[in-house]
Amino acid sequence: MSDTITALQVADWRRRVFGLYSGVRRMSASDPVAAHAAWVSARDDLFASHPATPLLPEDRDDFTGLSVAAYDPDWRFELEVVPGATPETFEFETGTDGLVPFELIGTVRVPLMGTLNVWRLASYGGGIFIPVKDALSRVRGGTYGGGRYLLDTVKGADLGSGASPDSLIVDFNFAYNPSCAYDPMWACPLAPASNTLAVEIPVGERYTGDGE
C-alpha cells in the first residue's frame, strides 16, 4: 500500500473521529447515556471496517466489539482547570515523529480521587491532552498498562467545556486505549506519573490483551 493511500486513510479516520465527538458533545448535555452508546457503536464500526483500524490483521476476523463498561453517571465531571504554578514539560519519543513535546497548562481535581495534569501539545496543531492511569492498570481484564486517554483534542477526542470557559468535561466513561494497545508499531504518548490515580476506574474501555 502506498504512503499516499495510507495518509488518506488516516485522514479519513481522524475526520470520522472529529465527527463522532461533535455528535457526542451535542448529545451528552441532555442524554450522556445515549451519547456514550453512540460513541461505543461508532468506534466498534471503525475498528471493524475502517482501513486505518489499529487492529492487527490477525485480530480482525474475530473482532466483535471493544470491551467497554456500561455508562455510569457518577464518573462524569465538570472540572475547573487550575493553572500550573511552575512550568513543566514532558517529551515522548516516537520512531516516526521524533520527540513529541507537551507543556503543562494546569491541573483538574477529580473529587475523592486526586489531581490530573492537563497538557498542551507544544507543536504543530496544539491540542489538550489528558491521559490517565489507574489502579486497574496491568490487572488482567483491567485497563491498559500504559494508561488511557480522556482527551486528545488534536485528534478529535474532545468532550467540550463546562459552564465556565476555564472548565473541561472529564468523563471517565469515554476513556479509551491508545492505538499502541492493539498494534505495537504505533508509538503513543503514555500517562506520566502525574496522571496516575491510585483508585480503580471501572468505566471506559477495558484491556483484554497480553501486553502492557
Backbone as CSV, one residue per row, in Angstrom:
resi,resn,N_x,N_y,N_z,CA_x,CA_y,CA_z,C_x,C_y,C_z
1,MET,0.841,-1.191,0.000,0.000,0.000,0.000,0.881,1.247,0.000
2,SER,0.559,2.227,-0.848,1.389,3.413,-0.945,1.205,4.315,0.265
3,ASP,2.233,5.145,0.508,2.142,6.109,1.601,0.989,7.080,1.385
4,THR,0.699,7.398,0.125,-0.397,8.323,-0.169,-1.727,7.750,0.281
5,ILE,-1.978,6.488,-0.064,-3.241,5.845,0.321,-3.325,5.744,1.838
6,THR,-2.239,5.362,2.490,-2.230,5.256,3.939,-2.548,6.600,4.587
7,ALA,-1.927,7.666,4.097,-2.162,9.004,4.651,-3.620,9.406,4.486
8,LEU,-4.214,9.106,3.351,-5.612,9.452,3.121,-6.530,8.644,4.031
9,GLN,-6.175,7.404,4.271,-6.985,6.577,5.161,-6.934,7.085,6.595
10,VAL,-5.749,7.470,7.050,-5.614,8.018,8.398,-6.376,9.341,8.503
11,ALA,-6.301,10.163,7.462,-7.037,11.424,7.458,-8.536,11.178,7.565
12,ASP,-9.028,10.161,6.867,-10.448,9.849,6.939,-10.828,9.339,8.325
13,TRP,-9.966,8.534,8.930,-10.198,8.078,10.309,-10.335,9.276,11.244
14,ARG,-9.406,10.221,11.142,-9.455,11.404,12.002,-10.735,12.204,11.748
15,ARG,-11.094,12.329,10.481,-12.309,13.070,10.121,-13.530,12.435,10.785
16,ARG,-13.590,11.140,10.767,-14.729,10.439,11.366,-14.728,10.583,12.886
17,VAL,-13.551,10.571,13.489,-13.472,10.735,14.940,-13.913,12.138,15.342
18,PHE,-13.488,13.142,14.589,-13.942,14.515,14.863,-15.464,14.599,14.777
19,GLY,-16.047,13.983,13.752,-17.496,13.997,13.609,-18.191,13.265,14.732
20,LEU,-17.601,12.153,15.159,-18.180,11.379,16.249,-18.253,12.209,17.526
21,TYR,-17.153,12.860,17.879,-17.138,13.636,19.118,-18.002,14.889,19.024
22,SER,-18.175,15.435,17.829,-19.098,16.549,17.663,-20.509,16.118,18.049
23,GLY,-20.897,14.925,17.608,-22.203,14.392,17.985,-22.301,14.091,19.465
24,VAL,-21.223,13.565,20.034,-21.205,13.265,21.463,-21.421,14.537,22.283
25,ARG,-20.758,15.613,21.919,-20.911,16.866,22.659,-22.343,17.387,22.585
26,ARG,-22.962,17.263,21.425,-24.345,17.729,21.282,-25.295,16.911,22.154
27,MET,-25.065,15.612,22.225,-25.987,14.717,22.926,-25.751,14.650,24.430
28,SER,-24.483,14.782,24.833,-24.139,14.410,26.207,-24.727,15.327,27.265
29,ALA,-24.967,16.603,26.924,-25.513,17.525,27.921,-26.899,17.088,28.375
30,SER,-27.691,16.559,27.447,-29.058,16.151,27.790,-29.204,14.650,27.999
31,ASP,-28.368,13.858,27.325,-28.509,12.400,27.423,-27.133,11.736,27.281
32,PRO,-26.310,11.801,28.341,-24.962,11.230,28.245,-24.968,9.720,28.001
33,VAL,-26.002,9.026,28.454,-26.062,7.575,28.219,-26.182,7.294,26.724
34,ALA,-27.063,8.034,26.049,-27.223,7.854,24.605,-25.962,8.279,23.862
35,ALA,-25.332,9.346,24.327,-24.090,9.798,23.696,-23.014,8.731,23.813
36,HIS,-22.933,8.108,24.971,-21.938,7.056,25.182,-22.230,5.845,24.306
37,ALA,-23.494,5.478,24.195,-23.866,4.331,23.349,-23.499,4.604,21.897
38,ALA,-23.723,5.832,21.434,-23.360,6.181,20.058,-21.852,6.130,19.865
39,TRP,-21.114,6.575,20.864,-19.644,6.546,20.828,-19.143,5.104,20.734
40,VAL,-19.699,4.226,21.556,-19.289,2.819,21.541,-19.578,2.190,20.184
41,SER,-20.786,2.407,19.679,-21.181,1.805,18.409,-20.314,2.289,17.257
42,ALA,-20.060,3.605,17.204,-19.262,4.157,16.107,-17.828,3.658,16.160
43,ARG,-17.254,3.573,17.346,-15.875,3.087,17.452,-15.784,1.611,17.081
44,ASP,-16.778,0.826,17.463,-16.789,-0.578,17.046,-16.799,-0.689,15.523
45,ASP,-17.608,0.148,14.870,-17.673,0.119,13.404,-16.333,0.523,12.788
46,LEU,-15.702,1.566,13.340,-14.414,1.997,12.822,-13.366,0.902,12.967
47,PHE,-13.296,0.310,14.146,-12.296,-0.736,14.375,-12.549,-1.942,13.477
48,ALA,-13.814,-2.268,13.239,-14.138,-3.467,12.468,-13.922,-3.292,10.976
49,SER,-14.172,-2.079,10.442,-14.252,-1.961,8.986,-13.356,-0.905,8.359
50,HIS,-12.828,0.009,9.151,-12.057,1.090,8.526,-10.654,0.599,8.176
51,PRO,-10.130,0.981,7.005,-8.792,0.515,6.613,-7.673,1.035,7.510
52,ALA,-7.907,2.086,8.288,-6.881,2.592,9.199,-7.055,2.055,10.615
53,THR,-7.837,0.997,10.784,-8.014,0.415,12.110,-6.672,0.036,12.735
54,PRO,-6.496,0.272,14.035,-5.247,-0.152,14.672,-5.207,-1.657,14.977
55,LEU,-6.297,-2.372,14.733,-6.285,-3.810,14.969,-5.309,-4.495,14.023
56,LEU,-4.566,-5.441,14.552,-3.687,-6.250,13.717,-4.532,-7.131,12.794
57,PRO,-4.012,-7.477,11.616,-4.792,-8.298,10.673,-5.319,-9.578,11.303
58,GLU,-4.521,-10.218,12.148,-4.956,-11.482,12.746,-6.040,-11.310,13.803
59,ASP,-6.281,-10.065,14.231,-7.311,-9.822,15.251,-8.634,-9.347,14.647
60,ARG,-8.666,-9.127,13.340,-9.855,-8.510,12.748,-10.990,-9.500,12.520
61,ASP,-10.675,-10.728,12.122,-11.726,-11.690,11.784,-12.598,-12.024,12.984
62,ASP,-11.995,-12.090,14.163,-12.747,-12.473,15.349,-13.236,-11.274,16.164
63,PHE,-13.064,-10.077,15.635,-13.444,-8.885,16.383,-14.964,-8.752,16.451
64,THR,-15.481,-8.619,17.662,-16.929,-8.451,17.855,-17.267,-7.168,18.595
65,GLY,-16.273,-6.364,18.891,-16.521,-5.104,19.585,-15.497,-4.880,20.682
66,LEU,-15.266,-3.611,20.984,-14.342,-3.256,22.057,-14.992,-3.522,23.413
67,SER,-14.153,-3.802,24.390,-14.642,-4.071,25.741,-14.809,-2.744,26.481
68,VAL,-16.046,-2.282,26.577,-16.348,-1.000,27.215,-17.418,-1.216,28.272
69,ALA,-17.182,-0.705,29.480,-18.122,-0.867,30.577,-19.382,-0.037,30.329
70,ALA,-20.474,-0.441,30.964,-21.727,0.309,30.867,-21.559,1.705,31.460
71,TYR,-22.327,2.645,30.945,-22.209,4.030,31.381,-22.620,4.181,32.840
72,ASP,-21.800,4.923,33.582,-22.079,5.222,34.988,-21.960,6.734,35.171
73,PRO,-23.071,7.425,35.429,-23.027,8.895,35.512,-22.171,9.425,36.649
74,ASP,-21.845,8.594,37.623,-21.013,9.052,38.735,-19.581,9.353,38.312
75,TRP,-19.215,8.940,37.090,-17.850,9.147,36.621,-17.742,10.291,35.622
76,ARG,-18.767,11.114,35.539,-18.748,12.294,34.667,-18.568,13.537,35.535
77,PHE,-17.597,14.392,35.178,-17.276,15.573,35.980,-17.116,16.795,35.083
78,GLU,-17.467,17.948,35.638,-17.159,19.235,35.048,-16.131,19.884,35.957
79,LEU,-14.899,20.008,35.481,-13.778,20.368,36.347,-13.084,21.641,35.869
80,GLU,-12.802,22.513,36.818,-12.062,23.737,36.508,-10.584,23.403,36.325
81,VAL,-9.980,24.002,35.330,-8.550,23.851,35.110,-7.824,24.935,35.910
82,VAL,-7.039,24.502,36.872,-6.270,25.421,37.710,-4.895,25.582,37.083
83,PRO,-4.505,26.801,36.720,-3.208,26.990,36.052,-2.053,26.433,36.875
84,GLY,-1.052,25.893,36.199,0.115,25.342,36.875,0.936,26.424,37.556
85,ALA,1.449,26.104,38.734,2.240,27.080,39.495,3.626,27.268,38.895
86,THR,4.176,26.210,38.332,5.511,26.276,37.739,5.493,25.618,36.366
87,PRO,6.322,26.077,35.451,6.375,25.457,34.126,6.811,23.988,34.235
88,GLU,6.231,23.164,33.421,6.597,21.743,33.414,6.370,21.204,32.017
89,THR,7.252,20.324,31.590,7.132,19.728,30.265,7.429,18.235,30.347
90,PHE,6.960,17.513,29.349,7.483,16.165,29.147,7.516,15.890,27.652
91,GLU,8.436,15.038,27.257,8.611,14.714,25.856,8.482,13.210,25.661
92,PHE,7.831,12.843,24.562,7.680,11.431,24.248,8.345,11.169,22.908
93,GLU,9.248,10.211,22.892,9.992,9.911,21.671,9.260,8.876,20.839
94,THR,9.060,9.183,19.577,8.435,8.251,18.657,9.412,7.934,17.536
95,GLY,9.162,6.832,16.875,10.042,6.443,15.783,9.786,7.235,14.517
96,THR,8.589,7.811,14.380,8.223,8.491,13.140,8.192,10.012,13.281
97,ASP,7.818,10.507,14.451,7.636,11.949,14.627,8.702,12.578,15.515
98,GLY,9.716,11.829,15.889,10.744,12.363,16.773,10.193,12.603,18.168
99,LEU,10.704,13.624,18.835,10.233,13.954,20.179,8.940,14.764,20.090
100,VAL,7.913,14.282,20.769,6.638,14.991,20.822,6.579,15.723,22.159
101,PRO,6.573,17.074,22.137,6.648,17.828,23.386,5.268,18.202,23.931
102,PHE,5.147,18.171,25.245,3.932,18.608,25.918,4.293,19.613,27.004
103,GLU,3.433,20.620,27.172,3.616,21.622,28.216,2.432,21.568,29.172
104,LEU,2.723,21.683,30.457,1.673,21.696,31.473,0.924,23.025,31.422
105,ILE,-0.407,22.966,31.308,-1.190,24.204,31.370,-1.967,24.314,32.677
106,GLY,-2.092,23.207,33.408,-2.810,23.265,34.673,-3.183,21.881,35.167
107,THR,-4.043,21.851,36.166,-4.495,20.588,36.734,-6.009,20.630,36.929
108,VAL,-6.607,19.462,36.977,-8.004,19.319,37.377,-8.040,18.407,38.597
109,ARG,-8.883,18.777,39.560,-9.034,17.954,40.764,-10.289,17.115,40.621
110,VAL,-10.095,15.796,40.616,-11.207,14.863,40.491,-11.685,14.522,41.897
111,PRO,-12.942,14.774,42.224,-13.427,14.547,43.585,-13.110,13.149,44.106
112,LEU,-12.542,13.110,45.289,-12.243,11.876,46.032,-11.160,11.020,45.379
113,MET,-10.526,11.523,44.328,-9.535,10.701,43.623,-8.159,11.342,43.514
114,GLY,-8.084,12.658,43.417,-6.795,13.315,43.262,-6.790,14.241,42.073
115,THR,-5.616,14.582,41.608,-5.482,15.535,40.512,-4.872,14.877,39.281
116,LEU,-5.207,15.451,38.136,-4.622,15.047,36.859,-4.031,16.281,36.196
117,ASN,-2.869,16.128,35.614,-2.275,17.222,34.857,-2.972,17.358,33.505
118,VAL,-3.130,18.597,33.095,-3.694,18.917,31.783,-2.554,19.445,30.923
119,TRP,-2.299,18.775,29.797,-1.152,19.085,28.966,-1.585,19.729,27.659
120,ARG,-0.701,20.529,27.108,-0.878,21.097,25.775,0.189,20.531,24.857
121,LEU,-0.245,20.036,23.707,0.717,19.590,22.702,1.465,20.809,22.184
122,ALA,2.757,20.866,22.487,3.551,22.059,22.189,4.228,21.947,20.827
123,SER,3.454,21.577,19.822,3.967,21.508,18.459,2.808,21.801,17.523
124,TYR,3.005,21.594,16.255,2.000,21.969,15.260,0.646,21.339,15.581
125,GLY,-0.399,22.146,15.565,-1.749,21.653,15.815,-2.225,21.920,17.225
126,GLY,-1.292,22.015,18.184,-1.693,22.257,19.566,-2.593,21.143,20.078
127,GLY,-3.483,21.483,20.989,-4.429,20.497,21.496,-4.242,20.209,22.972
128,ILE,-5.332,19.847,23.614,-5.346,19.489,25.037,-5.238,17.973,25.155
129,PHE,-4.410,17.520,26.072,-4.143,16.089,26.229,-4.245,15.731,27.706
130,ILE,-5.164,14.810,28.036,-5.275,14.295,29.400,-5.290,12.772,29.346
131,PRO,-4.157,12.137,29.630,-4.139,10.690,29.790,-4.393,10.334,31.247
132,VAL,-4.701,9.082,31.513,-4.899,8.649,32.900,-4.515,7.180,33.034
133,LYS,-3.838,6.886,34.124,-3.545,5.505,34.506,-4.172,5.284,35.877
134,ASP,-4.790,4.134,36.079,-5.487,3.890,37.341,-5.031,2.575,37.958
135,ALA,-5.636,2.219,39.099,-5.201,1.045,39.852,-5.538,-0.270,39.160
136,LEU,-6.331,-0.246,38.108,-6.607,-1.458,37.337,-5.590,-1.683,36.225
137,SER,-4.636,-0.763,36.106,-3.593,-0.902,35.101,-2.798,-2.182,35.334
138,ARG,-2.616,-2.938,34.258,-1.876,-4.196,34.264,-2.549,-5.302,35.078
139,VAL,-3.760,-5.075,35.552,-4.552,-6.137,36.164,-5.262,-6.876,35.036
140,ARG,-5.228,-8.207,35.052,-5.857,-8.964,33.966,-7.339,-8.605,33.872
141,GLY,-7.754,-8.248,32.682,-9.124,-7.806,32.486,-9.369,-6.382,32.955
142,GLY,-8.294,-5.686,33.336,-8.425,-4.326,33.854,-8.246,-3.283,32.773
143,THR,-7.277,-2.382,32.964,-7.047,-1.319,31.996,-5.629,-1.397,31.451
144,TYR,-5.419,-0.752,30.324,-4.140,-0.832,29.625,-3.012,-0.292,30.502
145,GLY,-1.901,-0.997,30.523,-0.803,-0.661,31.418,-0.196,0.704,31.178
146,GLY,-0.229,1.171,29.934,0.328,2.476,29.622,-0.623,3.622,29.893
147,GLY,-1.840,3.300,30.330,-2.841,4.318,30.578,-3.793,4.487,29.404
148,ARG,-4.859,5.215,29.654,-5.860,5.504,28.629,-5.923,7.012,28.396
149,TYR,-6.632,7.395,27.345,-6.799,8.809,27.027,-8.214,9.245,27.401
150,LEU,-8.310,10.370,28.110,-9.594,11.005,28.376,-9.892,12.052,27.313
151,LEU,-8.890,12.877,27.021,-8.999,13.899,25.986,-7.724,13.910,25.163
152,ASP,-7.879,14.066,23.871,-6.746,14.287,22.962,-7.314,15.100,21.812
153,THR,-7.489,16.398,22.058,-8.316,17.202,21.169,-7.720,17.394,19.786
154,VAL,-6.399,17.322,19.644,-5.809,17.490,18.318,-6.229,16.350,17.391
155,LYS,-6.658,15.226,17.966,-7.132,14.098,17.171,-8.643,13.928,17.263
156,GLY,-9.312,14.939,17.832,-10.772,14.931,17.834,-11.426,14.505,19.116
157,ALA,-10.693,13.886,20.028,-11.279,13.375,21.275,-11.472,14.527,22.254
158,ASP,-12.631,15.184,22.140,-12.889,16.437,22.848,-14.325,16.414,23.354
159,LEU,-14.500,16.401,24.672,-15.831,16.385,25.268,-16.348,17.783,25.568
160,GLY,-15.558,18.810,25.295,-16.003,20.178,25.425,-15.754,20.767,26.798
161,SER,-16.155,22.007,26.946,-16.000,22.705,28.221,-17.302,22.627,29.010
162,GLY,-17.200,22.993,30.297,-18.383,23.057,31.126,-19.028,24.431,31.017
163,ALA,-19.748,24.816,32.063,-20.415,26.120,32.061,-19.410,27.255,32.004
164,SER,-18.235,27.049,32.579,-17.180,28.049,32.555,-16.199,27.732,31.439
165,PRO,-15.701,28.760,30.752,-14.712,28.501,29.694,-13.389,27.961,30.240
166,ASP,-13.184,28.082,31.559,-11.964,27.556,32.187,-12.153,26.147,32.722
167,SER,-13.226,25.484,32.304,-13.502,24.132,32.780,-13.531,23.160,31.616
168,LEU,-13.426,21.891,31.942,-13.482,20.815,30.956,-14.447,19.744,31.428
169,ILE,-15.132,19.124,30.476,-15.890,17.905,30.790,-14.905,16.752,30.793
170,VAL,-14.769,16.112,31.946,-13.894,14.947,32.091,-14.795,13.771,32.456
171,ASP,-15.062,12.929,31.483,-15.972,11.803,31.669,-15.185,10.511,31.467
172,PHE,-14.949,9.817,32.563,-14.136,8.601,32.504,-14.817,7.479,31.729
173,ASN,-16.111,7.578,31.502,-16.800,6.582,30.681,-16.273,6.582,29.247
174,PHE,-15.673,7.711,28.836,-15.140,7.838,27.479,-13.630,7.598,27.424
175,ALA,-13.037,7.102,28.508,-11.615,6.773,28.488,-11.376,5.649,27.473
176,TYR,-10.356,5.810,26.644,-10.129,4.810,25.596,-8.641,4.478,25.486
177,ASN,-8.370,3.310,24.963,-6.998,2.844,24.824,-6.301,3.521,23.644
178,PRO,-5.010,3.855,23.801,-4.256,4.357,22.649,-4.048,3.242,21.629
179,SER,-3.733,3.630,20.414,-3.590,2.650,19.326,-2.527,1.605,19.610
180,CYS,-1.485,1.968,20.378,-0.424,1.008,20.661,-0.890,-0.140,21.543
181,ALA,-2.066,-0.029,22.129,-2.627,-1.153,22.888,-3.010,-2.304,21.958
182,TYR,-3.180,-1.996,20.670,-3.600,-3.000,19.694,-2.496,-3.370,18.720
183,ASP,-1.647,-2.418,18.400,-0.567,-2.668,17.443,0.701,-2.008,17.973
184,PRO,1.722,-2.804,18.331,2.945,-2.237,18.912,3.730,-1.356,17.948
185,MET,3.367,-1.349,16.675,4.045,-0.477,15.733,3.685,0.996,15.952
186,TRP,2.561,1.240,16.627,2.183,2.611,16.953,3.034,3.095,18.122
187,ALA,3.401,4.370,18.097,4.127,4.990,19.210,3.201,6.014,19.849
188,CYS,2.722,5.727,21.033,1.708,6.558,21.674,2.250,7.179,22.961
189,PRO,2.052,8.476,23.162,2.403,9.051,24.462,1.620,8.367,25.575
190,LEU,2.316,7.966,26.619,1.677,7.251,27.721,1.516,8.175,28.919
191,ALA,0.705,7.765,29.856,0.406,8.606,31.014,1.632,8.744,31.914
192,PRO,2.095,9.977,32.175,3.195,10.157,33.126,2.704,9.951,34.555
193,ALA,3.641,9.957,35.500,3.283,9.719,36.900,2.257,10.719,37.404
194,SER,2.325,11.949,36.906,1.396,12.989,37.362,-0.034,12.754,36.893
195,ASN,-0.230,11.809,35.996,-1.563,11.482,35.507,-1.970,10.074,35.927
196,THR,-1.500,9.690,37.100,-1.829,8.382,37.668,-2.694,8.570,38.904
197,LEU,-3.806,7.839,38.952,-4.696,7.868,40.108,-4.612,6.523,40.827
198,ALA,-4.637,6.565,42.159,-4.457,5.349,42.956,-5.734,4.534,43.093
199,VAL,-6.832,4.997,42.517,-8.113,4.302,42.634,-8.371,3.468,41.385
200,GLU,-9.288,2.527,41.498,-9.723,1.753,40.341,-10.793,2.539,39.583
201,ILE,-10.630,2.627,38.289,-11.608,3.303,37.437,-12.263,2.228,36.571
202,PRO,-13.451,1.756,36.969,-14.040,0.592,36.313,-14.768,0.890,35.015
203,VAL,-14.869,2.170,34.635,-15.628,2.522,33.427,-14.671,2.820,32.283
204,GLY,-15.275,3.042,31.110,-14.472,3.284,29.925,-14.040,1.982,29.272
205,GLU,-13.104,2.118,28.331,-12.620,0.948,27.598,-11.659,0.138,28.469
206,ARG,-11.878,-1.173,28.480,-11.008,-2.069,29.234,-9.947,-2.648,28.299
207,TYR,-9.088,-3.495,28.872,-7.996,-4.069,28.083,-7.977,-5.574,28.289
208,THR,-8.020,-6.307,27.214,-8.065,-7.771,27.276,-6.827,-8.411,26.671
209,GLY,-5.848,-7.605,26.275,-4.652,-8.139,25.649,-3.626,-8.633,26.643
210,ASP,-2.496,-9.045,26.125,-1.421,-9.595,26.964,-0.225,-8.655,27.073
211,GLY,-0.339,-7.464,26.469,0.777,-6.518,26.523,0.779,-5.751,27.808
212,GLU,1.190,-4.476,27.718,1.290,-3.638,28.921,-0.052,-3.540,29.638
